[in-house]
C-alpha cells in the first residue's frame, strides 16, 4: 500500500485550511466587516506559515537535501516548490476577494481612496497630516556602492524607488514607520480612508527631489522566525537572558518571502534578487494591502450605527449555569466536578478560584503551567498576591511560546519579583500543557483542586477561542498532578500516572490502546475526536486500521489533516470535517465508544508528532456524567453543522455539506447554536 493513497503533505494541507479561512471572506451571509477580518486572518496566518514552516523547510533543504517527509515522501525542496506554486494561486484569490469586499464597502459609503481621487480640501488635509505626523518620522536612505543595503525588518513596509543622478542608478528606500496607523481617516464622517504607505509614496518625489525617479513600489519582507535554542545556548548564562539574545537574532535571519504592491520593474527586481538573496519564486505581487491589521480597528473608527450593521451581533460570555457565583469555588469543586465552555461562558469562575486560593490561609501551594497570557492578566495579579501572602507559588512558564516570547519573559520577571518560584521546563521540550494544582489543608487532611484545560490561561483569547476548562477535587487526579509538577521540575519525562495521560512518553501509547479497544468491537466501535490538527503517523495508521475493522470514525479537525478520508477499503469509515466560524475552534475532545460506556478525555494535545513526542502535554479523563453529557452535546452539535462545516474529500479538498434544495433539513450553525443556548 502506498503512503500517498491515504495521506497528504502537512504543508499543503495547511494551505488548504487557510483557503477555508478565505472562503469565509467570500461568504455573503457573513457581515461585510467580518469578511474583511477573515482576509486579515488569512494574511496573518500566511505570514506565520512562511516565518515558521517555510523557514524550517529552507533550512532542511540546505542541511538535509535527501530527507523526505513521512507522509508523501517529498524532499524539503519539493515541498517548497509545491508551496510557492499553491501560494501564488492563493494570492490571486486573496486579491480577488479583497477587491470584491472593497467594492461592497464602497456601496456602504466606506471607501479606501487613492490620493489622486481626493478633492482639493482632502488633499490639503492630507498634506498637513503628512507634514505633521509622518514626515518627521521618516529616515530616507539611498543604496549604492558607498551606502550598503540596510537591515530590512520583517513585516515592515518599505517604499522603494529607482533613482537616477548623472546617469547613475541608485535605489531610494523609505521605511514606513510602525508607529503610524495603517489607514488615515479623511474628513469628518470617518468613512473615507487612505493608506499611510500610499501617502508616503505620493510624496516620494519630494523626499528624493535631487533625483529623477523612474519607478516606485512598496515592498514587505518576511524573515525566518523559527529560532531553535538548542545550538544557541551553552548553559553558562541565565536562560531568560539567553532567550532575549536569541530573539534579537530573529531580526536578522534569512528572508523567506518578499511581497510587492505591484509588478516590479526590472531594476527593482534585480536589486531585490541580488541584495536580499532571494529567488524569483519567493516574490509575490499583491493588489491587497501588504499590512492588514486595520480590519480589526476599523469598526471602532466607523460610525457606530454603520459598524454595528456590518458586524456580527455583539456577544458576551455568560455566567456558567453550573456555577453558583455567590458560593466559594473551592467548596463547589469539593462537592462536584465543574466545567467551563469558552467563549460561551466566562472565565471568571476559574479566576475566582485562584483569587480565593490566594487569600485562603488553608492554601499550601499553587502550581501552574503558563504558555500564553494576555498583556493584562488578573491571573498573574492573583498568583503574585498568593506569593506575597506566604503561599508557595510555582509557575512553569514557557519562554519559547512562539511570538509570545517577550511577553512571557516580562511575566516571568514580574512573577519572580513577587516571590513566585519561576521555572522554564525541561531542555528540548516545550511545556504546552494547561494544568493548575491547588494544594490545601482541609482540617487534618490534604486536599487537591486540579484544573486542566484545552487552551491557554489567556483572558483575551478565552472570548475568541472555543476551549474547555475542567476543575476537579478528584484525589487521584490531584496526586497525578503532584507527580507531574515534581517530574517536570526535575526534568523527568518518564513519570508514571494513574489517570492523567502525559506526553512525551505516556500519552500516545494510551491513545493507541483506546483505539485498539474500539477496533476489537469492529462495527460496534466508535471514535469521535475534535482537535486542531492531525499529523502523527502512528495515530493515522491506527485510525486506518480502525476504519478497516468497521469502526465508525468522526473527526472534527479545524486545521492540518494529513489523513485522507473516504478511500474505499482504507478510510471509507472515516468522516473528517473542518469548522471555521466566528470563533476559533481550539478545544481538544477525544471520545472512545458510544452510549453509557463511552470514555471522554480533554486536554492540551493535538494528535501531532510535536505534541505526542516533543512536548509536555496533559490529557485527563472525564468521569462526571453531567460533564460527559455536555461534552458529547458539543461534539453532536459540531457533527450536525451544515453551515460552517466543510467535508474533507479524498482529493484533499473541502466541500460544503450538500443539502437537497427540496429537503426540510434544518440549517445548523454549531457556534450560533451554542451562543443561543
N, C-alpha and C positions, 0 to 999 in steps of 0.2 A: 504494500500500500504506500503510495507516495505522500509525502508530507503536504504538498500543495493542495491536495484534494479537499481537506477539511480545515486547513489553517491558512491564515493570511498574515502578511507582514505587519508588525506592530505600528510602524510609522505611517504606512498607507492607511491602516485602519483609523489612526488618529486623524488624519486629514479628512477622511470621510465623516468622522464625527464632527469636525469643525465645519464641514459643509452643511451638516444638520443644523448647526447654530445659524448659519447664513440663511437657511430655509425659513427660520423664524422671522428673519428680517424681511422676507418676501411674502409672509403670510398676511393677507389683507384683513384677517379677523383680529390681528394684534394691533393695538393702538399705535399710531404713527410715531410718536416719540419713543415708544418701547422698541419699535422696529429699528430705529436709529441706534438705540443702545445695543441691539444684537449685532449690528455692524461693528460697533466699538468692541464688543466682547469677542467677536470673530477675530478682529485685528489684534487685540492684546493676547488672545490665545496663540495666534500665529507668531507673534513676537517671541513669546516664551518658548514655543516649539523650536524656533530657529536658534535661540540662545542656548537651549539645553540639548535637545535631541540632535539637531543638525551639528551643533558644536561637537558633541560626542562622536558622531559619525566621521567628521573631518579628522579627528584625532585617530580614530580606529583605522581609517583609510591610509593614514600615514605610517602608523606603527605596526598594524596587523593587516597587511594587504590581503592575505589569503583567508582571513577569518570570515565565517559565514553565519548568518543568524539561524537559530534553531527552529524557525517556523517555515521559511520558504527557501532556505539555503542561498540567500543573497549576500554578496560581499557588501562592505560599507560603501564602496564606490558605486555599486549597482543601486543601492538604496538611495544614495544621494542623487543619482541621475533620475530615478523614479520620483523622488520628492520634488526636484526642481521642475520636472515635467508637469506633475499634478498641481503644484503650487501656481504655475503660470495660468492654468485653467481657473483656479480659484480666484486669482486676482481679477480676471475678466468678469467672473460672476459677482465679485465684490463691487467692482466699478459700476456694473450694470445695476446692481441693487441699490447702491448709494445714489446713483443718478435718478432712479425712479422715485426713491424716497424724497430726494431733494425737490423733485418736480411736484410731488404731492404736498410737501411742506409749503411750497410756494403758493399753491392753491389755498392754503390756510393763512396766507399772509406772512409766512416765515421764510425769509429769503437770505441766502448766502450770496452776496453780490461781488462782482468784480469792481475794482476801483474805477475803471472806465465807465461803468454804468451808474456811478453815483452822480447826483446833481451837484450844483455849484456849492450849496450850503454844506452838503455832506462832505465834499472834498475839503472844504475849509476846516471843518471839524476834525477830519482825519489827519490833515496836515498838522494841526495844532497838537492832536493826540500823539502823533508820531514824534514831533519835536520835543514834547514834554515828557513822554513816558517810555519811548523806545530808543530814540537816537542816543541819549546819554548812556545807555547800557550796551551799545554796540561796540565791538572791537574788530573792525575790519582788518584783514590780512591779505598779503599777496604771497604767492608761491612761485618762486623761480630759483635760479641757481644759488642766489645769496639768501633766500628765505625758504627754508625747508618746510615740508608739509607738517602742520601741527598735529598733535594727537587728537583726532576727532573723537568725540564722546558718543557712546552708544545711545541710540534712541533720542538724539537731539537733532533738530533740523538745522541745515546749513544752506544758505543761499550761495550758489557758486556762479561765477561769471567768467567768460573768456574775454580777457583784456588784451589790447594791443597798444604798444607805445614804441614809436620809431621802429616799426616792423618786427618788434619783439613780442612774442606771445607770452602772456603771464596769466596766471589764474588768480581771480579775486575770490575771497572767502569771507563770509559773514555768518557767525553763529547766531541763531535765533535764541534770545535769552530765555532760559527756562522759567524765569520769574514773571514773565508777562503772560496774560491769558491767551488761549489758543484762538478765541474769537472775540471780536470787539464790537459791541452794540453801536449801531449808527442811529441817531435820532432819539426821540423821546418815547416812542412806543415800544421799544425793546423787542422788535420783531425782525429788524434788518441787521445783518452782521457781515463783517469782513474778517477773513483770516489774517492774523498778525503777520504770518510769513509772507502773504501777498502784499501787505502794506510795505514790508521791508524791500521786497522785490521791486515795487513801484518806485522806490527811492534809491535803488542801487546805482543809477546813473549819477546821482548827486554824491554818493559815497565815494565812487571811483571816478570823479569828474575829470581827472587828468588823463584818463584812458578812453580809448574807443572800445565800446562793448559790442561784441559780435553775437553773444548768446548768454542766456542766464537761465538758471534752473534751481530747483530745490531738491536737496538730497538728504537722506537719513540712513545712517549705517546701523547695523546690528552686530554686536560683538559676541563672541562665545561667552556664555555665562556659567558654564559648567566648570567649576574650580574645585577639584578634589583636594582634601587636606593631607592625604597620605604622604605624598612626596614633598609637601611644603613644610612639614613640621619635623623637628628632631627631638622634641620632648624637653628641650633646655629652657624654653620660655613658658610663661603663663599662657594657657590655651586660649583664653579670651583675647589676649594681645596678638597671638598668632592669627586668630580669625580676622582681626582688624587689618593685619598686613595682607592677608590673602585676599580680602575684599578689595583692597586697593589695586591688586593685580587684574581684577575683572575689568578695570577701566582701560587697560592697555592690551587685553587679549586679542587674538586674531579676529578678523572680520569674517562673518558668515553670510552676510547679505547686504546689498545696497538697494535702497528704494529711491526712485526719482519721480518728480511730479509730472514730467513729460519726457518724451523721447530725447535722448541725449545727442548733442552734436558730436561729430567725430572727434573734435578736440577735447570736449569734456569726457567722452567715453574713454579716450586714450589715456587721459590723465588719471581717471578712476582705476582703470585696469593696471596701469603702471605703478602708481604711487600707493594704492590701497591693497595691492597684491591680491586681487580677486579675479575670478574668471567671468566671462561674459554671461554665463548661465546664472550667475549669482546676482545679476542686476535685474530688478523688477520695476517696470514703469506702471504707475497707477494714477488714475484721474481723481481718485478719492483722496481726502486729506491724509497726509503722512502721519499726523498725530491725531488720535481720535478719543481723547478723554472728555472732550467737550459735551458729548451727548448726555453725560450724567449731571452736568451743571446747568445745561440748557433749560430744563423745566423750572429751575429756580429763578432764571433770568426773565423768562417769558411772563406775560400777564397771567395771573392765577387762573382765571376762567378758561383761557385757551390751553394752558398747560394741563389742567385737570381734564379737559375734553379729549386731549390726545395722549393721555397716560392711563395706565392701569388704575382702577379704583384703589384708593389708599387702603392698605390692610395692616392692622396692628395685631401682633400676637396677643392671645387672650390668656387669662389666668387658667391654669390647669384645673379641670373639674375633679381630678383625683387628689388634689392637694388642698388642705384647709389652711388658708392664708393666716388665720388667727391662732393656729396651733404650732407648737415647736416642731421644726422639721426633724430634729433628732428623735422626738417621741413618735412622730408619724412613721418614720422609716424603721423604728424599732418594732413597730406593730406589723408593718407590711411593706413589701417592695413597692417602689414608686417609679414611674416613667414619665419623661417629658418628651414631647414630639415637636422639634423646632422645624420651621419658624412659626408653626401654628399656635404653639404655646410659649409663654415667656420663659426666659432663663432664670427669672427671679428666684424660684424655689431653691435652685442649686446655690446661687449666690447667698441666699438667706441661710442655707445650711452652713456654708463656710464662715459667714459672719457670726452665726450663733456659736459655732465651734470655737471661733477665735476669742469669744468673750465668756466661754464656759469654763469655770475652774476645774471641771472634771476632765477636760480635754488634755491628753498627754502629748499627742503629736498629730501633725498634719503632713502628709506626704503627697506630692502631686507631680505628674509629668506635664511639661509645657512645651508645645510645638509652635503654636501661633497664638498671639494675643492681639486685641485691639490696641490702638495707640493710647487710648484711655481705658484703664481696666480696674473696675471695682474689685475684681478678684485679687489683684496684686495688693490693693489697699488692705483688704481683709487678711491676707497672708502676712503682710507686714505688721498689722495690728496684733495678730496671734503671736508673732515672734517677740514683739515688744511686751506682750503680756506674759512672757516666760514660757510659752509653748514651743516645743521643738518643731520647727518647720523645715522640711526638706523639699527643695524644688529641683527636679531633674529637668533642666531646660536645654532644649536642643538648639545650639547655636548654628547648626547647619541647615535650618529650615529655609529652603531656597527663597531668596529675595526678601526674607524677613530676618536676615542675619543681624543687621544693625539694630533693628527693633528689639530683638531678643538679647543682644549684648547690653543694650540700655536697661532692659528689665532685670537682667541678671545682676547688674551693678546696684540697682535700686533695692532689690531683694536682699542682696548681701549686706548693704549698708544698714538695713533694718534688723539684721541679726539672723536672717534665714541661712540655712546651710544650702549652698548652691552647688550642684553637680552637673556634669556635662555628658554623662553616658559613656559606654564602652567604646574603645577605639575601633574605628572601621564600621560601626553600626549606628545608624540614626535611630533615636528613640522616638517612634511615631505613635506610640500607644497613648490613649486618653484614659488615665486612671488616677483616682484620688482616694486616699485612705485616711480616715479619721480614727484615731485610737483614743479611747477614753476609759475612765474608770467609772463603772456603774455599780454603786455600792462596793462590794468587795470583789467584783468580777471585772475582767477586761472586756470591753465591747468594741466591735469594729463597725464602722459605717463606710461602705465602699461605693464609690461612683465609678461607672465605666461608660464611656461614650463612643459614638461613631465619628464625632467631629471635635474640632478644637474648642478650647475654653475662650472663644472669641466673642465678645459681647456685641460686636457689629455684625459679623457674618452669621450669627445664630438667627438673625432676622431675614437672611437671604438664602441660607442653605438648609436643606432638609436633613435633619440629624436626630438621633435618639440619645437620650441621657437616662441611664438606668442607675437607680440608687437602692442599696440593699443593706440589711444588717445580718445577712447570712454568714454564719460563723466560719464555714469552710472557705467561702469566697474571701472573707476577711483574712483568714490565715494564709491563703494563697497570695493575697496582696502583700502581706507582711514579707513572705518569702520572695515575692517578685522584687520589691524595693531593696531587700537585702542583697539579692543576687545582682541586680543591675548596678547597685552602688559599688560592688567589689569586682565588677566585670565578669561575673559568672553567667554565661548564657545558657548553661545546661541544667538549670534548675528543674525540679520535679514539682508538679502541681496537681491537686486533686480535681478541681473543677475548671480552672482557667486554662485556655489554650494560648500558649505564649510562643511567639517566634523569636529567634530564627530556628529553634530546634524542635519544638513540640507542637506547633500549630498545624503545619501542613499534613503531618502524618495522621493526626486525629481527623482532619477534614477528609482525607482519603479513606480512612476507616469507616467514617459515617456514610460516605458514598458507597462503599462496599456493602454496607448493611442494606442499602436500598437496592443494590444490584442483586442481592440474594432474594429479594422479593419479586424480582422480574417485573412483569406488567403491573403489579400492585405497588411497586416502588414509586416514589415521587420526590422531586427536588425542586425547590424554588429559591433562587439566590438573587439578591439585589446588591449591586456593587457598582463601583466606578469603572473598573477595568478588569479584564481577564487576559493574562499573558502567560501564566505559569504552565509550562508544557506538561508537567506531571498531572496537574488538575485537569487540563484539557484532555489528555489521554484517558483519564479515569471517567470523565463525563462522556466521552465517546464510547467507552466500554459500557457505561450505564445505559446509554441510548440503544446500543446494540442488544442489550439484555431486555429491552422493552420498558425501561423506566421513563416516566413522563417528566421532562425537564423544562422548566420555565426560568429563563434568565432575564433579569432586568438590568441592563448594563448601559450606563449613560455614555461612557467614552470608548476607550480602546477595547476591541474584542478580536482576539486572534483565532477564535473558533468560528467556523462557518456552519450554520445550521441547515437542515433540510436536505442533506445529501443522502440519497437512497441507500439504505443498508448500513449507513455510517452514523449520520447525525439526524435522521429523519424523525426522531422522537424529541428533538431539541427545538425550542422556540426562543428566539432572542429578540428583545425589543429595547429601544432607547427612548427615553423621555426627556425632552428639552422644553422647558417652560419658563414661567415667571420666576420660579425659584430653582436654584441649582441642586439637583438630586445628588446627595452626598452620603446618605446613610447606607451602612452595610448590614444586611439582614440575611441570615442563612437558615433555611428551613429544610429539614430532612423528614420524609414521611408525610403522612396525612392523618386527619382525624385526631382522635384522643391521644394517639401515640406519637404525634408529630413533635420533633425536637427543634427548638428555635434558638439561635445564637445571634448576638450582635457584637460589634466591636470596630476597631480602627482599621482592620486589614482588608485590602482588596486581594483577589487571587492573582497577584502579580509576583514574579520571582523576587523583585526588590522588597516586597512586603513579607513574603513567606520565608525567604532565606537571608535577606540582607538588612532587615530592620527589626527592631524590637517592637512587637505588636501584641495586643491583648484582645482576645475574644472571650465572651462569657456566655454560659448557657442561661436561658430564662426558664425559671420554674413556675413563677406565678401564673396561674390560669388566666387571670384578668389581663395581665400584660401580654401573654402569648396571644390572646384573642385580639388585642389591639394591634399587635404586630402582624398577625395574619390578615386582619382587616386592611391594613396599609398595603400589604402585598396584593390582596384581592382587588383593591381599587386600582392599583397600578396595572394589573393584568386586564382590567376592564377598559382602560383608557383607549379610546379610539379617536381622540382629537389631537393630542400632542405626541402620542406614542408612534414610533416607526418600527417596522419589522425588518430585521436584518435578513438579507437574501443569500443564497448560496454563492452568488457572484461577489458578495461583499458590499453591495449597495443596500440602502434603506428605502423602503416604500411606505406610503401611508397605508393604514389598515383599511382594506376595501369594505365599503358599506353599500349594499344594494340600494339604488335610488327608490325602489318600491318598498324597502324594508321599514318596519316600525322600530328598528333598533334605536335605542336611546343614545344620544351623544354623551360621552363621559370624558370629562377633563379631570384627571385624578387630583391635580393640585387645587383646582377650583372647588371640587367636591370636599376636599379636606378643609379648605377655607370656610365653606358653608357650615360644615359640621362643627 
